[in-house]
Amino acid sequence: MDQLKAMEIFVEVARLKSFSAAGRRLGLSRALVSKHILQLEETLGVRLLHRSTREVSLTDAGQAYLEPCNAAVAQAQEATRIATQSGAGLAGPLRIQAPSSFGSTWLADALARFCLPHPQLQPLLHVDDALLDPIEHGFDLTIRVGGIPDSRALAIRPLAPCRGILCAAPAYLERFGMPEAPEALRAHRCLHFSHLTDGTAWRFARAGEQRVVRVDAAFTSNNGIVLQQAALQGMGIVYSTTFLAMRHLLDGSLVPVLAAWELPLNYLSALYPASRQPSPKVRQLIDFLVAEYQPVPPWDAALATVQAPSA
C-alpha cells in the first residue's frame, strides 16, 4: 500500500464527508477510495471513519489522526512541487473556473498572456455562472464575483473591486427618457441579472442615503452578456458591471444611468483549496492577476474618462 497516497485520500474524504466526492476530486473511483481507506485502517489498526448511507464522519481516532495527516500530506505535496518545478517552466493542467461574463471578457485574454511564456501549461477554463464547489469539481483556481463561501476549506485572495452600473442604449433613452431618481425605474423596462442576491430589489446609495427599488423585470437572464446584448438592442436599462460594460460605454453604444447613485460593491476574488500550499502555477497566476487588476482595475481606469450624461 502507498501510505502517503492513502493519507491524501483520507484527508479528502474527511474534508468532503463523502467517498464519491473525494473520488471526483482525486480522479479515482469510489471503490478505489474505499479500498485505500480500508488498507490505511488495517495498517494503523484503528477505525478512522464512521460509514452510513447518508454521510461519512470521523471516529475519535480519525479526528486525532487528521491534523498530523493533513500536515504530512501538505508537506509531501509541497516537496514534490518544489522538486518537479525547480529549474523548469510551469507545466501541466491548470483547471480554472470563472463567471461567464468575466471569463470571456477579461480572464481569457489575461490567461492567454500568462500561458504564452509557458508552452507546457495546459489551461482548462470552465466558464459558468453557477456557484460550483471548487474542491468537489476539481478546480485548481476559481474566480468569483461576490458569492464567497463561508468555508475553511478554501483560501481567498481579493483581486479587484467589482462595481455595478446601470446603463442603456441611447435609442432607449431617447424613447423613454433618462430616469432622474431610483424610484423612476418602476416606470422603465429593466433587464435583470437573476443571480443578484436581493432578487429584483435594486439597492442604491448616495452620500449616506439608501434607497431600495423593486423593479419590474422586462427581461431576466443568468448571464450578463445576454443582458448586455439586449440592452444594446434598446430593450431597456441593464444592471451590469463596469468590467462588462466598459467597451460599450467608451464607444457610446451604452450610456450610464443614475450615475450619481452607487450600486452595492462586490469583489473579484481568487479561491483555491486551503489544505495545501498552492502549486507554483496557481500561485504565479494569482500574482499575475493581482498585478493586472490592482490597485485600479483597467476597466475602472478607462471609465474614469466617461462623462455621465445626468443623474
Summary of the structure (lengths in Angstrom):
residues: 311
radius of gyration: 23.9
end to end distance: 68.9
largest distance: 77.6
contacts: 930
relative contact order: 0.14
helix: 42%
strand: 25%
